[in-house]
Amino acid sequence: MARSLRRAGLEVRVWNRTSERAEPLAQSGAVVAATPAEAVRGADVIITMLTDGPAVLAALNAARAGLSDGQVWLQTSTVGVSAAEELAAFASANALDLVDAPVLGTRQPAEAGQLLVFAAGSDRARELGAAALDAVAARTIWLDTDPAGATATRLKLVVNSWVLATVTAAAEAISLAEGLGLDKAIFSSTIAGGGLDSPYLQAKAAAILSGDFSPNFGLATAAKDAQLILHDADAAGVRLDMLAAVSERFQRAIKEGHGDKDLSATYLVSSTDGGDTRQAG
């Protein structure tokens, strides 16, 4: 996302909790800040992309000395409803013009500036944040003018529930084909181009078939998102039996050492004997 901002000609200062991960961005012309306060001081637009709500809040608290009234804050992390509401309260208390703006897309669309953004924020923030959003996203769907309602976060949870279920279903279908003595590529090739197909399903099936589990959407992050969705579904009185099973499967995969792999590595825990009989590339 930072590189996309630079390609669009925007001035960018970056800060990361692990500074070594931010340093390569200097090659793209970004200024690597030593502190969160230094990163946000004087900025027209602040963008946060961190693992979860507590991490976002900790970063903004650490940046407090550099904040100024009226700065637009594009909060692009997936944090869940309660955390989104807490971040909206922080924005209000510190006179920030918040846009609840979680993004959909894995590493490749992020690198290409082709993310999908769900957004809720004021007309002013929409105008002032337009250049940044245009740089990182293929499309921004504006849902509400009040970010405090977490409308964008709610939609992101809905869409992510489908993503997690789709990848798990594909992994299980491939595993079942393999277990029943079929070519494990037969599932994705059979549905290719038909009404049951999708580019995302084919991409994850290809990762499974090749054994390349390089992280695009990390399994540990997906497990975090599953827990957020289940928590907010429970609060809404919605029972998600399938996602509960998906979440349990992700936790099992993490325990077996696959948390740093791609979400599609859920395939690797399909054996009923409790061992990892699949091979990662």
C-alpha positions in Angstrom: 0.0 0.0 0.0 2.8 2.4 0.8 4.5 1.7 -2.5 1.2 2.3 -4.3 0.9 5.7 -2.6 4.4 6.5 -3.8 3.6 5.5 -7.3 0.8 7.9 -7.3 3.3 10.7 -6.4 2.2 11.2 -2.8 4.6 12.0 0.0 4.7 9.1 2.4 6.1 8.7 5.9 6.0 5.1 7.3 6.4 3.6 10.7 6.2 -0.1 11.6 6.3 -1.9 15.0 9.2 -3.9 13.5 11.3 -1.2 12.0 13.2 -3.6 9.7 10.0 -4.3 7.8 9.6 -0.6 7.0 13.1 0.2 5.9 12.9 -1.3 2.4 10.1 1.3 1.7 12.8 3.9 1.6 13.8 2.6 -1.8 10.4 3.7 -3.1 11.0 7.2 -1.8 9.1 6.8 1.5 10.6 8.4 4.6 11.0 5.8 7.4 9.9 7.5 10.7 11.6 6.6 14.0 8.3 7.0 16.0 4.6 6.9 15.3 4.4 10.6 16.3 7.0 11.5 13.7 5.1 9.5 11.1 1.8 11.4 11.6 3.0 14.9 12.4 1.8 17.3 9.8 0.2 14.6 7.6 -3.0 15.4 5.8 -4.0 11.7 5.9 -3.1 9.0 8.4 -3.4 5.3 7.3 -3.3 2.5 9.7 -2.8 -1.2 8.6 -2.1 -3.4 11.6 -3.1 -6.8 12.8 -6.0 -6.0 15.1 -7.8 -3.3 17.1 -5.5 -3.2 20.1 -2.4 -2.8 17.9 -4.1 0.0 16.0 -5.1 1.8 19.2 -1.6 1.3 20.7 0.0 2.8 17.6 -2.3 5.9 17.6 -1.8 6.4 21.4 1.9 6.3 20.7 1.4 8.8 17.9 -0.7 11.2 20.0 2.0 13.9 20.4 2.1 14.2 16.6 -1.7 14.3 15.9 -3.5 17.5 15.0 -7.1 18.5 14.7 -8.9 17.6 11.5 -6.4 15.0 10.2 -8.1 12.4 8.1 -7.6 8.9 9.4 -8.1 6.0 7.0 -8.3 3.0 9.4 -7.8 0.1 6.9 -7.3 -2.8 9.3 -9.8 -5.6 10.0 -10.6 -5.1 13.7 -14.2 -6.2 14.4 -17.1 -4.2 15.6 -16.3 -3.5 19.2 -12.7 -2.4 18.3 -14.0 -0.2 15.4 -16.3 1.5 17.9 -13.4 2.0 20.3 -11.3 3.5 17.5 -14.1 5.8 16.5 -14.2 7.1 20.1 -10.5 7.7 20.0 -10.9 9.7 16.8 -13.7 11.8 18.3 -11.7 12.5 21.4 -8.6 13.6 19.4 -10.5 15.5 16.7 -9.5 13.1 13.9 -11.8 12.8 10.8 -12.0 9.0 10.8 -12.9 6.8 7.8 -13.7 3.2 8.8 -12.1 1.7 5.7 -11.2 -2.0 5.9 -9.7 -3.4 2.7 -10.3 -6.6 0.9 -7.4 -8.2 -1.1 -4.3 -10.2 -0.5 -0.7 -9.5 -1.3 -0.9 -9.3 -5.2 -3.8 -6.7 -5.3 -2.2 -4.7 -2.5 1.1 -4.5 -4.5 -0.8 -3.6 -7.6 -3.0 -0.9 -5.9 -6.1 -2.9 -6.7 -7.6 -3.4 -3.3 -11.4 -3.2 -2.6 -12.2 -0.7 0.2 -15.3 -0.6 2.3 -15.6 2.9 3.6 -17.7 4.9 6.1 -16.8 8.5 6.8 -17.7 12.1 6.3 -17.9 13.9 3.0 -14.9 16.0 4.0 -12.8 12.9 4.7 -14.0 11.3 1.5 -12.7 14.3 -0.4 -9.4 14.7 1.4 -8.7 11.0 1.4 -9.6 10.4 -2.2 -6.0 10.6 -3.6 -4.8 8.0 -1.1 -7.8 5.7 -1.6 -7.4 6.0 -5.4 -3.8 5.0 -5.1 -4.3 1.8 -3.1 -7.7 0.6 -4.4 -9.4 -0.4 -7.6 -12.7 0.5 -6.0 -14.0 2.1 -2.9 -17.6 1.3 -1.7 -18.9 4.2 0.4 -21.5 2.9 2.8 -22.2 5.6 5.4 -21.1 9.1 6.4 -20.8 8.1 10.1 -17.8 5.8 10.9 -19.0 5.3 14.5 -21.6 2.8 13.2 -18.8 0.5 11.9 -20.8 -0.2 8.8 -17.7 -0.9 6.7 -16.2 -3.1 9.4 -19.5 -5.1 9.5 -19.5 -5.7 5.8 -15.8 -6.7 5.9 -16.6 -9.4 8.4 -19.5 -10.7 6.2 -17.2 -10.9 3.2 -14.4 -12.4 5.1 -16.7 -15.1 6.4 -17.3 -16.2 2.8 -13.5 -16.0 2.1 -12.6 -18.3 5.0 -15.3 -20.8 4.2 -14.5 -20.8 0.5 -10.8 -21.6 1.0 -11.6 -24.3 3.6 -14.2 -25.9 1.4 -11.7 -26.0 -1.5 -9.1 -27.5 0.7 -11.5 -30.2 2.0 -12.8 -31.0 -1.5 -9.2 -31.5 -2.8 -8.4 -33.6 0.2 -11.5 -35.7 -0.3 -10.7 -36.3 -3.9 -7.2 -37.4 -2.9 -8.5 -39.6 -0.2 -10.9 -41.3 -2.5 -8.2 -42.2 -4.9 -8.8 -39.5 -7.5 -6.3 -37.1 -8.9 -6.3 -34.2 -6.5 -6.5 -31.7 -9.3 -9.8 -33.1 -10.6 -12.0 -30.9 -8.4 -10.7 -27.5 -9.5 -10.4 -28.6 -13.1 -14.0 -30.0 -13.2 -15.6 -26.8 -11.9 -13.4 -24.5 -13.9 -15.4 -22.0 -16.0 -18.7 -23.1 -14.6 -21.3 -21.6 -12.3 -19.5 -23.1 -9.2 -16.1 -21.6 -10.1 -14.4 -18.3 -9.0 -11.0 -16.9 -9.7 -10.3 -16.8 -5.9 -11.1 -20.5 -5.6 -8.9 -21.4 -8.5 -6.0 -19.3 -7.1 -6.2 -21.1 -3.7 -6.6 -24.5 -5.3 -3.5 -23.8 -7.4 -1.5 -23.0 -4.2 -2.7 -26.2 -2.7 -1.9 -28.3 -5.8 1.6 -26.7 -6.2 2.4 -26.9 -2.5 3.3 -23.3 -2.5 2.0 -21.8 0.7 3.8 -18.5 0.6 1.6 -16.2 2.6 -0.7 -13.9 0.7 -3.4 -14.0 3.4 -1.7 -15.5 6.4 -3.3 -18.4 8.2 -2.7 -16.9 11.6 -4.4 -13.7 10.4 -7.3 -15.6 9.0 -7.7 -17.4 12.4 -7.8 -14.0 14.0 -10.5 -12.8 11.6 -12.5 -16.0 12.2 -12.5 -15.3 15.9 -13.6 -11.7 15.3 -16.5 -12.8 13.1 -17.6 -15.5 15.6 -17.5 -12.9 18.4 -19.6 -10.3 16.6 -22.0 -13.0 15.2 -22.6 -14.2 18.7 -23.2 -10.7 19.9 -25.8 -10.3 17.1 -27.5 -13.6 18.0 -26.3 -15.3 14.8 -25.1 -18.9 15.0 -22.3 -19.7 12.5 -21.8 -23.5 12.8 -19.6 -23.7 9.7 -17.4 -20.9 10.6 -17.0 -22.3 14.1 -15.7 -25.5 12.5 -13.4 -23.5 10.2 -12.0 -21.6 13.2 -11.3 -24.8 15.0 -9.5 -26.2 11.9 -7.4 -23.0 11.7 -6.4 -23.3 15.3 -5.3 -26.9 14.7 -3.2 -25.8 11.7 -1.5 -23.2 13.8 -0.7 -25.7 16.6 0.8 -28.0 13.9 3.1 -25.1 12.9 1.4 -23.7 9.8 0.4 -20.3 11.2 3.1 -18.4 9.1 1.9 -20.0 5.9 -0.9 -18.9 3.6 -4.6 -19.5 4.5 -4.7 -22.3 1.9 -2.3 -24.3 4.2 -5.5 -25.4 6.0 -5.3 -28.2 3.5 -2.3 -29.6 5.4 -4.4 -30.7 8.4 -6.9 -32.9 6.5 -5.6 -36.2 7.8 -7.9 -38.0 10.4 -4.9 -39.6 12.2 -3.9 -36.3 13.8 -0.6 -36.1 11.8 0.4 -33.9 9.0 0.4 -36.3 6.0 0.4 -33.5 3.4 3.6 -32.0 2.1 4.2 -28.3 1.9 6.4 -27.0 -0.9 
